[in-house]
Amino acid sequence: MNSPVETASTTETAKIYKVSVRQLFNLAKAKQIPPPVRVGKRRLVWLVSDIQDFLRAGGTPAFNARRSGRPRKTQDQEGV
């Protein structure tokens, strides 16, 4: 007999990793966290066992520190 598999929704998974939903998908796309599983045409979930294994192994999502958009002007550049 198959035992039920525990899953976490996108929102729940984002809270576990302490990131936004958008950042969660970016991390999964960059293969920095375990990938989601498709359970319907429009529904993705994460396996709780994958999340736990990742965190137990010391995994932490690597974040891109660079912001998108135009860089801010420094005080030296403001007069230019």
C-alpha positions as CSV (number, residue, x, y, z in Angstrom):
1,M,0.0,0.0,0.0
2,N,1.3,3.5,-0.9
3,S,1.7,5.9,1.9
4,P,0.6,9.5,1.3
5,V,3.4,11.9,0.3
6,E,3.5,15.2,2.3
7,T,3.7,18.2,0.1
8,A,3.9,22.0,0.6
9,S,2.3,24.6,-1.5
10,T,4.3,27.3,-3.3
11,T,3.4,29.9,-0.6
12,E,4.2,27.4,2.2
13,T,7.6,26.6,0.6
14,A,8.4,30.2,0.2
15,K,7.8,30.8,3.9
16,I,10.0,27.8,4.8
17,Y,12.9,29.2,2.8
18,K,12.1,32.8,3.9
19,V,11.9,34.1,0.4
20,S,9.2,35.6,-1.9
21,V,7.2,33.3,-4.3
22,R,9.0,34.9,-7.2
23,Q,12.4,34.3,-5.6
24,L,11.4,30.7,-4.9
25,F,10.8,30.1,-8.6
26,N,14.0,31.8,-9.5
27,L,15.9,29.6,-7.1
28,A,14.3,26.5,-8.5
29,K,15.0,27.6,-12.1
30,A,18.6,28.1,-11.2
31,K,18.7,24.6,-9.5
32,Q,19.7,26.1,-6.2
33,I,16.9,24.3,-4.3
34,P,15.0,21.1,-5.0
35,P,12.5,21.4,-7.9
36,P,8.8,21.5,-7.6
37,V,6.5,18.6,-8.7
38,R,3.6,19.2,-11.0
39,V,0.4,17.7,-9.7
40,G,-2.0,19.3,-12.2
41,K,-2.0,21.5,-15.3
42,R,-1.5,24.6,-13.2
43,R,-0.4,23.4,-9.7
44,L,3.1,22.9,-8.5
45,V,4.0,21.6,-5.0
46,W,7.2,20.8,-3.3
47,L,7.9,17.5,-1.5
48,V,8.4,18.2,2.2
49,S,11.0,15.4,2.3
50,D,13.0,17.1,-0.4
51,I,12.9,20.4,1.6
52,Q,13.9,18.7,4.8
53,D,16.7,16.8,3.2
54,F,18.0,20.0,1.6
55,L,18.0,21.9,4.9
56,R,19.4,19.0,6.9
57,A,22.4,18.8,4.5
58,G,23.1,22.4,5.3
59,G,21.6,23.7,2.1
60,T,20.8,27.4,2.0
61,P,19.5,29.1,-1.1
62,A,22.1,31.2,-2.8
63,F,20.8,34.7,-3.4
64,N,21.8,37.0,-6.2
65,A,22.8,40.2,-4.4
66,R,22.5,42.3,-7.6
67,R,19.3,44.2,-8.0
68,S,17.6,44.6,-11.3
69,G,17.0,48.0,-12.8
70,R,19.3,51.0,-13.1
71,P,22.1,51.4,-10.6
72,R,21.9,54.2,-8.2
73,K,24.0,57.3,-8.6
74,T,26.7,57.8,-6.1
75,Q,27.3,61.2,-4.5
76,D,30.3,61.7,-6.8
77,Q,28.1,61.1,-9.9
78,E,25.1,63.3,-8.9
79,G,26.7,66.5,-10.2
80,V,27.6,64.9,-13.6
